Amino acid sequence: MQKMELESFSPVSTVAVCGGTHGNELTGVYVVREMQKQKVEKVGLTSVDVVLTNPRAVALGRRYAEMDLNRCFSDAHLSSPLTESSVYEVRRAQELNAQLGPKGSEAAVDLLIDLHNTTANMGVCLLFYSIDWLTLHIYRYIKNKMSPLPVRAIDVGVPISDAYSLEAVGKHGFAIEVGPQPNGVLRADIFNMMKKTVDLTMDWIQEFNSGCTFEAGEVEVFTVVKSVDYPRDQTGEITATIHPELQDNDFKLLRRGDPVFLSFTGETVEHEGDELHPFFVNECAYYEKKIAFHLGQKTTFQLPPVCMKKN
Ligand SMILES: [Zn+2]
């Protein structure tokens, strides 16, 4: 293997830990509240901003009050003029962008992590907009330390200019998805996995800021290729559920002919087309988005060694 050049990055001096972007994904809500109670404002020399991002949705116990906050960080929403009739989440997105960004600027927080739950059986997943050596090194560190618990990386395949999620506001960022957990519910195993992932992220930052070099290596990333909707009748009603053989089998390679749906009249619908990996299988919040699951391709990336830029 060809030796890769050392890549250097500015120190990670500011971090934002965000939860409650979806008000009914309770792990992040309580991780954030606990950090606020313990007045976590600094870890080593890194300042930490702990933010409950959608308090109205949290109070309502719903994903959002008027509109999905995690779709409000596009340039269009962030620059739209606010009026009396502006949607709460658009208003909130602009406040958060002022506090933690502005997106794409030098003033933006160095690293933004946003805590989410999924109802799918996905273990711990780090979601990225783009391939970024610094955050992929954090991913590799977490994965190694958490083994044998499943930790995976997903590249959502949206260019940063079109990025619509909160983590895009930071200079670096990712969402942490942990599941399975029903909306409005807390599970200790999921809470512990989320807490551990946040703590390991902070540990990595401390090692990085103290001048450690993180060696070259390989990581696997699942890149979203497409989304699959449920089978529907002419009126748009769904006519099938996820097949029992696919349910809870996120990331297991789907081959042509594998069962994916079971119709209400008992017929099996099989997977057609390319062999790909399913994830977010039967995610509760995706019913309204007409997504039964995503399909992705597994790619191996060669990570260059990274260290802190010294000046
Ligand atoms: Zn979420």
Residues whose N, C-alpha, C, O or C-beta is under 5 A from the ligand:
A	BS01	ZN	H22 E25 H116 N117
